[in-house]
Amino acid sequence: MFEAVIFDWDGTLADTMPVIVLSFQKVLQEIGCRVSDEFLVKRIGIGARNIFKEALKSNGITFNEKTIDTLLRKKTRIHAELSGSVNLFDGAVELLDSLRFKVKLALATMSNREVIDKLLVEKKLENYFDFVTTVDEVKNPKPNPEAFLKCALKLNVPPEKCVVVEDSIFGVRAAKKANMKCIAVPSGAYSKEDLMKERPNLIVNSLNERRRILDYVLGGASMP
């Protein structure tokens, strides 16, 4: 039996892709930077700062860190304003309910602190997690394992006793680098085939496959 489960947020627990893409596009269009929605979707998970840098580079637009800081502030404001349209995936709350009090729960997201705190309150999930870390508190976004290792440290759980639940190839790679097990769910930007190539320990079609997830995490413990 594992001692902790670390969840990703965007595309894993919550269907945030439309809001994220729209918030990026609104900011990029203001400066005449054109990228496709797919360009953005395939990069969600590496952190907004890196996404902005890659978008500007692809358009041949010169920038410095101050430029990126300004874009990030605008994007965070727009993202927070649009958060009301974000929905949790089917099965998300039920899975969290089944896991809480049995294992420690953490959230490791590449969203900004302002955005995630607002969403957790709106979705009444602020008391579910023992620890939450965002892109604002790490130096290296996924696929670097820093966020996951920080969660393990704060939870006082060895990495090998942690399971990560992720929807992106970057998240799966980060989990493996952290020496953690990983459950992948193709509910975000990546298909089941894309995720299988990263060799996660378990792939489920959705969070509604609660029995399979609980059997893996709890070693066959019965569901409530």
Backbone bond lengths (Angstrom), bond angles and torsions (degrees), N, CA, C in turn:
res aa  C-N    CA-C-N  psi(-1)  N-CA   C-N-CA  omega(-1)  CA-C   N-CA-C  phi
1 M - - - 1.467 - - 1.533 110.33 -
2 F 1.320 115.21 137.99 1.458 120.25 178.16 1.530 109.96 -85.29
3 E 1.321 115.61 163.38 1.463 120.23 -175.66 1.524 113.27 -106.89
4 A 1.333 116.94 -16.97 1.468 119.58 -178.17 1.523 110.84 -149.28
5 V 1.320 115.06 147.29 1.466 121.64 173.42 1.521 107.49 -123.25
6 I 1.327 115.50 127.91 1.462 121.95 -179.70 1.524 108.08 -111.05
7 F 1.314 116.09 119.36 1.460 121.30 -178.62 1.524 111.69 -99.99
8 D 1.317 114.74 143.01 1.459 121.20 162.56 1.527 106.37 -81.89
9 W 1.324 116.84 162.80 1.467 120.51 -179.68 1.522 112.43 -105.17
10 D 1.332 116.19 -62.31 1.463 121.07 -173.73 1.521 111.74 -67.82
11 G 1.329 116.19 115.85 1.456 120.34 178.43 1.512 114.02 84.26
12 T 1.327 117.05 -6.60 1.469 121.19 179.66 1.525 110.53 -109.45
13 L 1.318 116.99 -62.90 1.464 120.95 175.88 1.525 111.76 -91.16
14 A 1.326 115.91 -32.09 1.465 120.05 -174.66 1.524 111.87 -128.32
15 D 1.323 115.11 143.30 1.462 121.48 178.56 1.524 108.33 -85.87
16 T 1.312 115.41 81.99 1.465 121.66 -173.98 1.524 113.63 -102.22
17 M 1.328 117.81 -4.99 1.461 120.46 -172.90 1.535 113.56 -54.81
18 P 1.342 119.69 -49.10 1.471 118.90 -179.02 1.524 112.96 -58.60
19 V 1.326 116.81 -40.88 1.462 121.17 -179.24 1.525 111.11 -68.77
20 I 1.320 116.89 -42.10 1.465 120.55 179.49 1.524 110.68 -62.65
21 V 1.320 116.21 -48.04 1.464 120.67 -178.84 1.526 110.50 -61.59
22 L 1.319 116.94 -44.77 1.467 120.49 -179.44 1.521 111.43 -62.93
23 S 1.323 117.60 -41.10 1.468 120.19 -179.58 1.526 111.36 -66.06
24 F 1.339 116.99 -38.65 1.465 119.85 175.13 1.528 110.80 -64.65
25 Q 1.321 116.85 -47.99 1.465 120.86 -175.67 1.521 111.69 -62.31
26 K 1.314 117.93 -39.01 1.467 120.70 179.10 1.528 110.93 -60.51
27 V 1.328 116.41 -42.62 1.464 120.73 -179.28 1.528 110.98 -71.65
28 L 1.331 116.51 -44.60 1.466 120.31 -177.90 1.522 111.96 -65.42
29 Q 1.317 117.18 -37.68 1.463 120.34 -179.45 1.518 111.71 -65.37
30 E 1.327 116.80 -30.12 1.467 120.88 178.63 1.521 111.94 -61.86
31 I 1.345 116.17 -29.23 1.468 119.68 -178.14 1.529 111.62 -107.53
32 G 1.322 116.45 13.80 1.461 120.58 176.48 1.510 114.67 71.97
33 C 1.315 116.55 25.50 1.472 121.11 179.01 1.525 108.44 -98.73
34 R 1.343 116.15 120.00 1.460 120.58 -176.05 1.531 111.05 -111.05
35 V 1.315 115.64 120.55 1.464 121.82 172.94 1.525 107.51 -138.38
36 S 1.309 116.24 156.66 1.459 120.09 179.51 1.527 110.54 -77.71
37 D 1.320 115.35 160.30 1.463 119.14 174.96 1.526 110.12 -60.27
38 E 1.333 116.52 -37.65 1.471 120.65 -179.29 1.523 110.90 -62.73
39 F 1.338 116.83 -38.47 1.466 121.52 177.02 1.527 109.69 -53.90
40 L 1.324 116.12 -44.91 1.464 121.10 -178.33 1.522 111.94 -72.69
41 V 1.332 116.29 -45.28 1.465 120.86 -177.42 1.520 111.14 -57.77
42 K 1.320 116.86 -43.13 1.459 120.58 -176.79 1.526 112.96 -70.88
43 R 1.321 116.88 -8.75 1.465 120.28 -179.66 1.532 113.29 -110.95
44 I 1.320 116.13 -3.69 1.458 119.09 177.64 1.529 108.62 -62.52
45 G 1.305 115.44 128.87 1.460 120.35 -176.58 1.517 112.63 118.26
46 I 1.358 116.27 -17.51 1.466 118.66 179.44 1.529 111.33 -96.60
47 G 1.337 116.59 -0.22 1.460 120.55 179.16 1.515 111.84 98.09
48 A 1.330 116.19 140.46 1.459 121.38 -176.20 1.526 112.45 -61.48
49 R 1.320 117.27 -36.73 1.466 120.12 179.98 1.523 110.89 -58.67
50 N 1.319 116.47 -46.90 1.463 119.88 -179.84 1.523 112.15 -68.86
51 I 1.330 116.71 -34.63 1.468 119.63 177.86 1.524 110.22 -64.09
52 F 1.324 117.40 -44.83 1.461 120.27 178.01 1.528 110.93 -60.56
53 K 1.320 116.62 -42.88 1.463 119.84 -179.66 1.525 111.36 -61.17
54 E 1.328 116.81 -44.84 1.463 120.28 -179.20 1.523 111.30 -67.43
55 A 1.330 117.20 -36.16 1.462 120.82 178.84 1.529 110.90 -65.85
56 L 1.324 116.45 -45.08 1.463 120.25 179.90 1.523 111.15 -65.75
57 K 1.332 116.72 -41.34 1.465 120.34 178.01 1.520 111.07 -61.13
58 S 1.328 116.87 -40.26 1.465 120.63 -178.21 1.524 111.95 -65.97
59 N 1.323 116.59 -20.82 1.465 121.77 178.57 1.523 112.64 -102.16
60 G 1.334 116.22 2.69 1.455 120.13 179.99 1.515 113.58 68.46
61 I 1.323 116.83 26.98 1.465 121.67 -179.44 1.532 109.38 -94.76
62 T 1.312 116.36 125.31 1.464 120.16 179.63 1.531 109.81 -77.12
63 F 1.317 115.81 149.95 1.457 120.03 -177.14 1.519 109.73 -158.45
64 N 1.329 115.44 164.91 1.459 121.99 170.34 1.528 107.71 -131.69
65 E 1.319 116.79 179.84 1.464 119.53 -176.41 1.529 112.07 -64.00
66 K 1.328 116.61 -29.56 1.462 119.77 178.23 1.528 110.27 -65.77
67 T 1.328 115.42 -39.45 1.468 120.41 176.85 1.518 110.35 -59.71
68 I 1.331 115.70 -46.55 1.464 121.04 -178.81 1.524 110.52 -64.32
69 D 1.329 117.40 -39.27 1.469 121.02 178.67 1.533 110.84 -59.11
70 T 1.333 116.01 -41.90 1.467 120.69 179.29 1.523 111.05 -64.44
71 L 1.332 116.34 -44.24 1.464 120.69 178.79 1.523 110.89 -63.10
72 L 1.315 116.50 -39.89 1.466 120.90 -179.89 1.526 111.71 -63.16
73 R 1.322 116.46 -41.51 1.468 119.80 179.46 1.527 110.83 -62.67
74 K 1.331 115.86 -42.88 1.466 120.13 179.47 1.527 111.05 -65.40
75 K 1.325 116.06 -42.83 1.461 120.65 -178.85 1.522 110.95 -65.43
76 T 1.319 117.50 -42.12 1.461 121.50 179.45 1.522 110.81 -62.04
77 R 1.331 116.79 -41.66 1.469 120.73 179.34 1.527 110.98 -63.16
78 I 1.324 116.44 -46.36 1.467 120.61 -179.81 1.525 110.70 -65.16
79 H 1.329 115.82 -43.64 1.469 121.32 179.76 1.533 110.08 -58.70
80 A 1.314 116.87 -44.83 1.468 120.93 -179.97 1.529 110.94 -64.19
81 E 1.337 116.46 -38.84 1.468 120.62 179.65 1.526 111.88 -65.12
82 L 1.332 116.42 -31.58 1.464 121.39 -177.01 1.524 113.31 -91.46
83 S 1.321 117.13 -0.69 1.467 120.38 -171.35 1.525 113.56 -62.78
84 G 1.326 116.86 -21.84 1.457 119.83 -179.58 1.515 113.88 -62.68
85 S 1.333 116.95 -20.29 1.467 120.56 -178.94 1.527 112.86 -91.87
86 V 1.327 117.25 2.23 1.468 121.40 179.52 1.529 109.95 -80.83
87 N 1.328 116.03 134.24 1.461 121.48 177.53 1.523 110.65 -118.05
88 L 1.322 116.27 145.95 1.461 120.60 172.64 1.519 108.75 -75.38
89 F 1.325 116.42 148.73 1.455 120.17 176.50 1.528 110.16 -70.88
90 D 1.326 115.33 149.71 1.461 119.95 175.10 1.527 109.66 -55.23
91 G 1.297 116.35 133.73 1.460 121.01 177.58 1.507 114.61 91.48
92 A 1.344 117.79 -10.58 1.468 120.38 -176.46 1.526 111.92 -64.34
93 V 1.320 116.80 -52.12 1.467 120.25 -177.77 1.522 110.69 -65.93
94 E 1.331 116.39 -40.51 1.462 120.07 179.85 1.527 111.35 -61.88
95 L 1.338 116.34 -39.63 1.460 120.09 178.19 1.523 111.00 -66.16
96 L 1.324 116.27 -44.74 1.465 120.01 178.56 1.524 111.12 -62.02
97 D 1.327 116.35 -40.39 1.465 120.16 178.02 1.527 111.73 -61.81
98 S 1.340 115.81 -36.81 1.465 120.06 -178.80 1.525 112.50 -73.28
99 L 1.331 116.44 -26.12 1.461 120.76 -176.43 1.529 113.71 -93.30
100 R 1.321 116.57 -34.16 1.467 118.68 -176.27 1.525 109.41 -62.92
101 F 1.296 115.05 143.73 1.467 124.87 -176.66 1.531 112.62 76.90
102 K 1.334 117.62 -8.97 1.473 120.40 175.10 1.527 110.74 -102.77
103 V 1.332 115.65 -37.68 1.464 122.07 176.32 1.524 107.90 -136.98
104 K 1.315 116.08 165.00 1.459 119.97 173.57 1.528 108.68 -77.15
105 L 1.329 116.24 144.92 1.460 121.46 -178.88 1.523 110.36 -120.91
106 A 1.335 115.22 137.64 1.463 120.83 176.59 1.520 109.09 -135.18
107 L 1.319 114.65 160.46 1.462 121.80 176.76 1.515 107.66 -125.01
108 A 1.329 116.33 125.37 1.467 121.31 178.40 1.520 107.47 -123.17
109 T 1.309 116.29 102.01 1.458 120.78 -173.14 1.518 111.73 -122.16
110 M 1.331 115.07 149.04 1.451 120.41 174.82 1.523 111.54 -92.71
111 S 1.340 116.46 12.18 1.461 121.34 170.58 1.528 109.05 -79.93
112 N 1.333 115.92 163.18 1.458 120.66 179.04 1.523 111.23 -77.46
113 R 1.317 116.33 154.45 1.467 122.06 -178.48 1.533 111.35 -57.70
114 E 1.319 117.03 -45.36 1.469 120.54 -178.77 1.523 111.36 -57.44
115 V 1.326 115.81 -43.07 1.464 121.10 -177.79 1.521 111.05 -69.42
116 I 1.331 116.84 -48.61 1.469 119.71 -174.12 1.529 111.01 -69.04
117 D 1.321 118.66 -37.70 1.464 120.28 178.25 1.529 110.79 -62.20
118 K 1.322 115.84 -40.55 1.469 120.82 179.14 1.526 110.57 -64.96
119 L 1.322 116.50 -43.73 1.458 120.55 -178.43 1.525 112.30 -67.86
120 L 1.313 117.09 -40.34 1.466 119.94 179.96 1.528 111.17 -62.25
121 V 1.322 116.48 -38.31 1.464 119.96 177.34 1.526 110.06 -68.83
122 E 1.336 116.37 -45.64 1.466 120.36 -178.73 1.527 111.93 -60.84
123 K 1.333 116.32 -36.06 1.469 120.56 -177.83 1.529 112.52 -93.31
124 K 1.341 115.37 5.63 1.475 121.47 178.64 1.532 112.42 58.07
125 L 1.325 115.62 40.62 1.464 121.59 179.58 1.527 112.52 -114.08
126 E 1.325 117.14 6.85 1.467 119.49 -172.62 1.520 113.00 -64.89
127 N 1.326 118.26 -19.93 1.466 120.36 -178.71 1.528 113.50 -102.47
128 Y 1.317 116.83 6.39 1.463 120.05 -177.00 1.528 112.96 -82.84
129 F 1.323 116.78 -30.12 1.458 120.42 -170.19 1.524 112.00 -103.88
130 D 1.323 114.55 135.53 1.462 120.56 177.16 1.522 111.58 -74.74
131 F 1.331 116.06 -22.98 1.464 120.43 179.35 1.521 108.89 -157.65
132 V 1.324 115.84 141.03 1.468 121.97 177.76 1.517 108.57 -130.95
133 T 1.330 116.45 128.99 1.461 119.95 173.50 1.523 108.96 -125.61
134 T 1.319 115.99 144.40 1.461 121.92 -177.97 1.523 109.91 -122.63
135 V 1.321 115.09 177.71 1.462 119.58 179.77 1.530 111.18 -62.50
136 D 1.328 116.99 -23.42 1.463 120.49 -179.15 1.524 113.31 -70.70
137 E 1.335 116.47 -17.61 1.465 120.06 -176.41 1.522 114.04 -106.95
138 V 1.312 117.87 4.99 1.467 120.10 178.62 1.525 109.70 -123.82
139 K 1.311 115.23 149.90 1.464 120.12 178.02 1.521 111.13 -85.24
140 N 1.331 115.78 -30.24 1.459 120.54 -174.23 1.528 110.64 -123.85
141 P 1.340 117.81 112.46 1.464 120.19 179.33 1.524 111.98 -72.93
142 K 1.320 116.86 168.50 1.461 121.50 175.01 1.535 108.72 -56.40
143 P 1.338 118.76 142.85 1.464 129.11 16.26 1.532 116.03 -84.64
144 N 1.337 117.59 7.30 1.461 118.74 171.66 1.535 108.65 -65.20
145 P 1.318 118.89 139.64 1.473 121.14 -176.10 1.523 115.12 -81.07
146 E 1.330 118.13 5.73 1.466 120.73 -173.27 1.529 113.32 -51.87
147 A 1.331 117.98 -46.13 1.469 120.74 -176.76 1.524 111.52 -62.28
148 F 1.327 116.80 -42.69 1.463 120.48 -179.35 1.528 111.58 -69.36
149 L 1.319 116.26 -40.76 1.464 119.62 178.91 1.527 111.28 -66.71
150 K 1.325 116.35 -34.40 1.462 120.25 176.70 1.525 110.23 -63.88
151 C 1.339 116.27 -40.98 1.469 120.27 177.63 1.524 110.81 -61.32
152 A 1.324 116.36 -46.63 1.469 120.29 -179.54 1.527 110.93 -59.52
153 L 1.333 115.85 -42.01 1.462 120.63 -179.99 1.528 111.08 -63.28
154 K 1.328 116.20 -46.84 1.467 120.55 -178.43 1.528 111.67 -67.64
155 L 1.334 116.86 -32.52 1.463 120.77 179.00 1.519 112.15 -81.48
156 N 1.346 115.62 -11.35 1.469 121.75 -176.62 1.530 111.05 60.49
157 V 1.328 114.65 44.70 1.464 122.02 179.06 1.527 108.29 -125.81
158 P 1.336 119.20 131.72 1.465 120.75 177.65 1.533 110.47 -60.34
159 P 1.335 118.47 143.10 1.465 120.80 -179.83 1.524 113.85 -51.68
160 E 1.322 116.84 -38.73 1.467 119.81 -177.53 1.525 112.63 -69.67
161 K 1.335 116.73 -9.68 1.469 120.93 177.27 1.535 111.63 -101.83
162 C 1.337 115.34 11.97 1.465 120.90 -179.27 1.526 111.08 -110.05
163 V 1.323 115.72 144.47 1.463 122.34 172.55 1.523 107.99 -118.26
164 V 1.317 116.39 132.39 1.460 122.40 177.84 1.528 108.79 -102.99
165 V 1.328 116.84 138.41 1.467 121.90 174.25 1.523 107.33 -112.86
166 E 1.323 116.81 118.09 1.462 122.69 -170.38 1.529 111.96 -139.28
167 D 1.339 115.09 157.18 1.463 120.44 176.22 1.521 113.02 -115.15
168 S 1.333 118.30 -7.55 1.464 120.44 -174.00 1.521 112.44 -116.15
169 I 1.324 115.01 156.01 1.461 119.62 177.87 1.529 109.94 -65.27
170 F 1.337 116.91 -32.02 1.466 120.21 179.06 1.524 110.63 -66.06
171 G 1.325 116.24 -39.05 1.453 120.59 179.06 1.514 112.74 -68.21
172 V 1.339 116.25 -40.75 1.467 120.11 177.90 1.523 110.00 -62.76
173 R 1.319 116.03 -43.44 1.468 119.88 179.52 1.526 110.90 -63.22
174 A 1.322 116.78 -41.07 1.466 120.50 179.54 1.524 111.06 -63.89
175 A 1.324 116.56 -40.65 1.469 120.47 179.36 1.521 110.88 -62.29
176 K 1.318 116.10 -43.21 1.467 119.67 -179.00 1.527 110.75 -66.41
177 K 1.338 115.97 -39.54 1.463 119.53 178.01 1.529 111.38 -64.96
178 A 1.327 116.07 -28.05 1.468 120.81 179.41 1.522 112.14 -83.03
179 N 1.333 116.98 -0.34 1.469 122.37 -177.13 1.526 111.51 64.61
180 M 1.339 115.00 37.10 1.457 121.61 177.25 1.521 109.82 -113.51
181 K 1.321 116.69 157.26 1.454 120.89 173.67 1.523 108.48 -79.60
182 C 1.333 116.52 157.77 1.461 119.21 -176.45 1.525 111.87 -138.49
183 I 1.320 115.06 132.21 1.460 122.80 171.00 1.522 106.82 -106.07
184 A 1.317 116.82 122.74 1.460 121.44 -178.64 1.522 110.26 -104.57
185 V 1.322 115.51 141.97 1.463 121.59 178.17 1.531 108.34 -133.35
186 P 1.340 118.51 122.57 1.468 121.72 -175.43 1.524 112.95 -81.60
187 S 1.312 116.54 55.84 1.462 121.01 -177.71 1.522 112.54 -104.14
188 G 1.327 116.25 -0.44 1.455 120.24 -178.88 1.514 112.22 -111.58
189 A 1.321 116.07 -126.84 1.461 121.29 -174.32 1.520 113.73 -84.14
190 Y 1.322 117.74 -13.32 1.464 120.51 -171.03 1.521 112.31 -115.51
191 S 1.326 114.65 141.90 1.459 121.16 -179.61 1.525 110.42 -77.36
192 K 1.317 115.30 168.41 1.459 120.88 177.17 1.520 110.15 -60.27
193 E 1.335 116.10 -38.50 1.469 120.62 179.84 1.525 110.84 -65.65
194 D 1.339 116.81 -41.80 1.473 120.71 177.28 1.529 110.70 -58.30
195 L 1.313 115.66 -45.41 1.464 120.62 -177.02 1.519 111.91 -70.20
196 M 1.326 117.15 -36.26 1.463 120.62 179.86 1.522 111.57 -60.23
197 K 1.343 116.47 -32.95 1.464 120.61 179.72 1.531 111.57 -63.38
198 E 1.335 116.57 -24.53 1.472 121.04 -179.89 1.525 112.14 -86.08
199 R 1.329 116.75 -5.02 1.467 123.88 175.24 1.536 113.44 57.35
200 P 1.337 117.60 56.94 1.466 119.23 172.20 1.519 109.45 -68.61
201 N 1.301 117.39 166.85 1.467 120.92 -178.36 1.518 112.77 -75.08
202 L 1.324 115.96 -26.54 1.460 121.29 178.84 1.524 108.66 -152.67
203 I 1.331 116.94 139.67 1.458 121.77 173.23 1.522 108.05 -120.61
204 V 1.317 116.33 129.13 1.461 121.29 174.32 1.526 107.73 -118.29
205 N 1.308 116.88 153.82 1.459 120.50 -179.05 1.521 112.20 -75.17
206 S 1.326 116.70 -29.80 1.459 121.73 178.04 1.522 108.91 -162.34
207 L 1.323 115.57 171.51 1.462 120.02 178.17 1.523 111.86 -70.54
208 N 1.329 116.39 -10.99 1.465 119.93 175.47 1.527 112.22 -68.00
209 E 1.334 117.37 -15.53 1.468 120.73 175.92 1.532 108.73 -81.43
210 R 1.309 113.48 55.88 1.463 120.60 -173.55 1.522 112.18 -62.86
211 R 1.314 116.32 -39.57 1.465 119.83 -178.74 1.523 111.27 -58.86
212 R 1.329 117.84 -45.77 1.465 121.06 -178.97 1.524 110.80 -64.49
213 I 1.327 116.34 -41.18 1.464 120.23 -179.56 1.527 110.59 -65.45
214 L 1.323 116.46 -46.21 1.464 120.33 -179.31 1.519 111.73 -66.17
215 D 1.320 116.84 -39.02 1.465 119.66 177.77 1.523 110.55 -60.33
216 Y 1.335 116.25 -39.39 1.465 119.60 -179.37 1.528 110.56 -70.46
217 V 1.320 116.51 -46.79 1.465 120.65 -175.01 1.528 112.23 -72.82
218 L 1.313 115.62 -43.87 1.466 120.25 -172.69 1.516 113.60 -99.75
219 G 1.310 116.22 1.02 1.461 119.06 178.41 1.506 113.49 68.51
220 G 1.361 115.15 37.46 1.456 119.02 175.98 1.507 114.39 89.99
221 A 1.340 116.78 10.20 1.470 118.92 178.30 1.521 109.84 -61.85
222 S 1.291 117.19 147.69 1.464 121.01 -175.35 1.518 111.18 -72.85
223 M 1.349 114.61 149.17 1.447 120.60 177.96 1.518 109.93 -82.20
224 P 1.333 116.47 149.46 1.463 119.18 174.39 1.516 109.18 -72.42
